Amino acid sequence: MPDRTYQHPETIIQHLGEEVKPHGAVVPPIYQNSLFVFDDTFQFETSFQVQEPPDRRHNYSRISNPTLDVAEAKIAALEGMEAAKVFGSGMAAISAAIFSAVEAGSHLVCVDTAYGPARQLISDYLPRFGVSHTFVSGMELEEIIGACKPETKLIYLESPSSLIFQAQDFEGVAKFAKEKGIVTAADNSYSSPMFQTPGEFGIDMILHSATKYLAGHSDVVAGALACSWERMNKLMNDEIALFGGALAPFPAWLLIRGMRTLPLRMKHAQEAGNRMFEWLTKRPEVDMVFHAGAPDHPMRCLIEKQMRGTSSLLSFLPKCQDEAKLRRFSDALNIFQLGVSWGGFESLCVPLKVKPMGWSEERYIIRLYIGLENAEDLERDLDQAMAELRS
Ligand SMILES: *Cc1c(COP(=O)(O)O)cnc(C)c1O
């Protein structure tokens, strides 16, 4: 049972999982060891029987480690799930989750705006093992349900998606999937558990690239998966033990440290994202702005139902689609840096050529991540670079 004194995310993040303080150290130590030893054979043998804290004994750091435990206890509680595990990357968590739900002959349904490498795993890699898929836009529940077949074993969601920020109906999907015995998974990296907890709507596996908002400082690559203990025990015997994608203790410690400021950073992210949205909508160079927090978002009702806030990742469709000019725009930026990823301290820009379902042609969008810099400085930077889109 979670300790009732830690009801709110801000308190959970600072204290949960840190009740035991070796030597009174206020910050949890880094258990930089690969294995754990036992006083006697009885302890050794029984150590394999219980996976769940607090009675669990650690054996080997590929499976569990006390430093990882701290991060995992917090992430599970924040997501409102029984259990969580951290991984060496978001993709390690995503691949373990996907493989845990399928077998040869299975079919899965995935939103076509999900994170690129997750889609690639599904469309290019899984067919080798006889696992087929259908991509859906995910905008209508009926579309997702209609894509399911008798052999469908997994519905993979990312809401809002991290390119054009479309949402999917968690509750509707979870209700249908439970009736059919289909497992559901959702990538929650964009929102972080501060702004969305898909588990409350019945989603089975919650996934994170902890590299992004959770760790938040662009100094660690990590992933997380939250689910029930029943599912986690199976994952620990299979995909976690066999694929070996565990996070190492030091990056787990960086993740714990980064997460301390998650509530503050997400508050800033919401303000900064909304302010940048407003600024971009007034620009003559901009055709359309994609932002989960847009008041006129086509899925506003669903977003308000599922989310407590929206973050600072957004994109825009520039009127100018000339490749050379778009390159000059990106090169002219001084504060925004050109790079993938997001969720850290630094603002980033990445031009992407995309063709989501429903678009008749491939078009360039510019994805912006708003970091922790001053908003006026960032606007001035974009203002001077946008001259390249007019000339
Ligand atoms: C970055 C990202 C991932 C992958 O995470 P890694 O930590 O880079 O492996 C998954 N989903 C989304 C939405 C991402 O942005």
The ligand as a Gaussian input file, in Angstrom:
#p B3LYP/6-31G(d) Opt

LIG

0 1
 C       12.343000      10.028000     -27.617000
 C       11.040000       9.330000     -27.627000
 C       10.956000       7.948000     -27.459000
 C       12.174000       7.056000     -27.382000
 O       12.885000       7.249000     -26.223000
 P       14.484000       7.009000     -26.111000
 O       14.740000       7.324000     -24.692000
 O       15.121000       7.949000     -27.075000
 O       14.735000       5.593000     -26.484000
 C        9.703000       7.375000     -27.384000
 N        8.585000       8.114000     -27.506000
 C        8.619000       9.441000     -27.692000
 C        7.335000      10.186000     -27.807000
 C        9.850000      10.098000     -27.765000
 O        9.881000      11.411000     -27.975000

